[in-house]
Amino acid sequence: MLAFKKIMNKNKDWFESWFDTSYYYILYAHRDYSEAQKFIQNITAVLNLKKDDILLDLGCGKGRHAIYLNSLGFN
């Protein structure tokens, strides 16, 4: 927790500090569009989602999942 507090800048919200640290890039280096596509393919199959289903992506990131879901025809 102390290390986390050290990277925080009192003039910034936590997310501005976190997404601008080297830790973010180390932890999420493998998270790309192909990783998101594999995840979405698996989750849509498990949930048996239909093309006319309406989905809500509670955004937290670059929109990789929402972009791919939209390309598959989901609203």
PyRosetta script that sets phi, psi and omega in degrees:
from pyrosetta import init, pose_from_sequence

init()
pose = pose_from_sequence("MLAFKKIMNKNKDWFESWFDTSYYYILYAHRDYSEAQKFIQNITAVLNLKKDDILLDLGCGKGRHAIYLNSLGFN")
pose.set_psi(1, -36.6)
pose.set_omega(1, 179.4)
pose.set_phi(2, -62.2)
pose.set_psi(2, -41.7)
pose.set_omega(2, 178.7)
pose.set_phi(3, -61.9)
pose.set_psi(3, -39.8)
pose.set_omega(3, 178.7)
pose.set_phi(4, -63.4)
pose.set_psi(4, -43.3)
pose.set_omega(4, -179.9)
pose.set_phi(5, -64.5)
pose.set_psi(5, -32.9)
pose.set_omega(5, -179.8)
pose.set_phi(6, -65.5)
pose.set_psi(6, -32.6)
pose.set_omega(6, -178.6)
pose.set_phi(7, -82.0)
pose.set_psi(7, -9.4)
pose.set_omega(7, -178.4)
pose.set_phi(8, -80.9)
pose.set_psi(8, 136.0)
pose.set_omega(8, 175.9)
pose.set_phi(9, -104.7)
pose.set_psi(9, 126.7)
pose.set_omega(9, -175.6)
pose.set_phi(10, -62.5)
pose.set_psi(10, -19.7)
pose.set_omega(10, -180.0)
pose.set_phi(11, -89.0)
pose.set_psi(11, -1.6)
pose.set_omega(11, -178.2)
pose.set_phi(12, -122.0)
pose.set_psi(12, 152.7)
pose.set_omega(12, 169.6)
pose.set_phi(13, -70.3)
pose.set_psi(13, 159.5)
pose.set_omega(13, -175.7)
pose.set_phi(14, -56.2)
pose.set_psi(14, -40.4)
pose.set_omega(14, -175.5)
pose.set_phi(15, -70.5)
pose.set_psi(15, -30.2)
pose.set_omega(15, 176.0)
pose.set_phi(16, -67.5)
pose.set_psi(16, -38.5)
pose.set_omega(16, 178.0)
pose.set_phi(17, -72.2)
pose.set_psi(17, -45.6)
pose.set_omega(17, -175.9)
pose.set_phi(18, -63.2)
pose.set_psi(18, -48.6)
pose.set_omega(18, -175.7)
pose.set_phi(19, -73.2)
pose.set_psi(19, -3.4)
pose.set_omega(19, 178.7)
pose.set_phi(20, -113.4)
pose.set_psi(20, 21.5)
pose.set_omega(20, 179.1)
pose.set_phi(21, -110.5)
pose.set_psi(21, 161.6)
pose.set_omega(21, 176.7)
pose.set_phi(22, -68.4)
pose.set_psi(22, -23.9)
pose.set_omega(22, 178.8)
pose.set_phi(23, -61.2)
pose.set_psi(23, -40.8)
pose.set_omega(23, -179.9)
pose.set_phi(24, -58.6)
pose.set_psi(24, -47.7)
pose.set_omega(24, -176.9)
pose.set_phi(25, -69.2)
pose.set_psi(25, -30.2)
pose.set_omega(25, 176.8)
pose.set_phi(26, -70.7)
pose.set_psi(26, -47.3)
pose.set_omega(26, -176.8)
pose.set_phi(27, -70.8)
pose.set_psi(27, -30.5)
pose.set_omega(27, -173.3)
pose.set_phi(28, -113.7)
pose.set_psi(28, 17.4)
pose.set_omega(28, -178.3)
pose.set_phi(29, -59.9)
pose.set_psi(29, -34.0)
pose.set_omega(29, -178.1)
pose.set_phi(30, -83.4)
pose.set_psi(30, -6.8)
pose.set_omega(30, -176.5)
pose.set_phi(31, -86.7)
pose.set_psi(31, 97.7)
pose.set_omega(31, 179.5)
pose.set_phi(32, -127.2)
pose.set_psi(32, -172.8)
pose.set_omega(32, -177.0)
pose.set_phi(33, -66.3)
pose.set_psi(33, -34.8)
pose.set_omega(33, 179.4)
pose.set_phi(34, -68.0)
pose.set_psi(34, -36.3)
pose.set_omega(34, 176.7)
pose.set_phi(35, -64.9)
pose.set_psi(35, -41.2)
pose.set_omega(35, 178.8)
pose.set_phi(36, -65.4)
pose.set_psi(36, -40.2)
pose.set_omega(36, 179.6)
pose.set_phi(37, -63.5)
pose.set_psi(37, -43.4)
pose.set_omega(37, 178.0)
pose.set_phi(38, -61.3)
pose.set_psi(38, -43.5)
pose.set_omega(38, 178.9)
pose.set_phi(39, -61.5)
pose.set_psi(39, -47.0)
pose.set_omega(39, -178.6)
pose.set_phi(40, -65.3)
pose.set_psi(40, -39.5)
pose.set_omega(40, 177.3)
pose.set_phi(41, -59.9)
pose.set_psi(41, -42.9)
pose.set_omega(41, 179.2)
pose.set_phi(42, -67.6)
pose.set_psi(42, -46.5)
pose.set_omega(42, -175.3)
pose.set_phi(43, -69.8)
pose.set_psi(43, -36.4)
pose.set_omega(43, 178.1)
pose.set_phi(44, -68.6)
pose.set_psi(44, -33.4)
pose.set_omega(44, 177.2)
pose.set_phi(45, -69.8)
pose.set_psi(45, -46.0)
pose.set_omega(45, -179.1)
pose.set_phi(46, -62.9)
pose.set_psi(46, -41.1)
pose.set_omega(46, -178.4)
pose.set_phi(47, -84.7)
pose.set_psi(47, -6.1)
pose.set_omega(47, 179.8)
pose.set_phi(48, 54.7)
pose.set_psi(48, 48.2)
pose.set_omega(48, -178.1)
pose.set_phi(49, -74.5)
pose.set_psi(49, 144.1)
pose.set_omega(49, 178.2)
pose.set_phi(50, -104.0)
pose.set_psi(50, 156.6)
pose.set_omega(50, -177.1)
pose.set_phi(51, -59.8)
pose.set_psi(51, -29.0)
pose.set_omega(51, -179.0)
pose.set_phi(52, -90.1)
pose.set_psi(52, 3.5)
pose.set_omega(52, 175.9)
pose.set_phi(53, -68.3)
pose.set_psi(53, 146.7)
pose.set_omega(53, 177.0)
pose.set_phi(54, -103.1)
pose.set_psi(54, 127.8)
pose.set_omega(54, -176.8)
pose.set_phi(55, -117.0)
pose.set_psi(55, 151.1)
pose.set_omega(55, 174.8)
pose.set_phi(56, -119.0)
pose.set_psi(56, 117.8)
pose.set_omega(56, 175.6)
pose.set_phi(57, -99.7)
pose.set_psi(57, 111.7)
pose.set_omega(57, 177.7)
pose.set_phi(58, -80.3)
pose.set_psi(58, 93.2)
pose.set_omega(58, -170.0)
pose.set_phi(59, -55.2)
pose.set_psi(59, 136.6)
pose.set_omega(59, 175.6)
pose.set_phi(60, -160.6)
pose.set_psi(60, 79.2)
pose.set_omega(60, -178.1)
pose.set_phi(61, 145.1)
pose.set_psi(61, -147.5)
pose.set_omega(61, -174.0)
pose.set_phi(62, -90.4)
pose.set_psi(62, -2.3)
pose.set_omega(62, -179.6)
pose.set_phi(63, 87.2)
pose.set_psi(63, 17.4)
pose.set_omega(63, -176.8)
pose.set_phi(64, -57.0)
pose.set_psi(64, -43.0)
pose.set_omega(64, -177.8)
pose.set_phi(65, -71.9)
pose.set_psi(65, -45.0)
pose.set_omega(65, -179.4)
pose.set_phi(66, -62.6)
pose.set_psi(66, -40.7)
pose.set_omega(66, 179.4)
pose.set_phi(67, -62.2)
pose.set_psi(67, -45.5)
pose.set_omega(67, -178.8)
pose.set_phi(68, -69.8)
pose.set_psi(68, -41.2)
pose.set_omega(68, 176.8)
pose.set_phi(69, -58.5)
pose.set_psi(69, -42.2)
pose.set_omega(69, 178.5)
pose.set_phi(70, -64.7)
pose.set_psi(70, -38.9)
pose.set_omega(70, 179.1)
pose.set_phi(71, -65.9)
pose.set_psi(71, -22.7)
pose.set_omega(71, 177.5)
pose.set_phi(72, -85.2)
pose.set_psi(72, -6.4)
pose.set_omega(72, 177.2)
pose.set_phi(73, 101.3)
pose.set_psi(73, 4.9)
pose.set_omega(73, 178.5)
pose.set_phi(74, -78.7)
pose.set_psi(74, 150.4)
pose.set_omega(74, 174.6)
pose.set_phi(75, -97.5)
pose.dump_pdb("model.pdb")
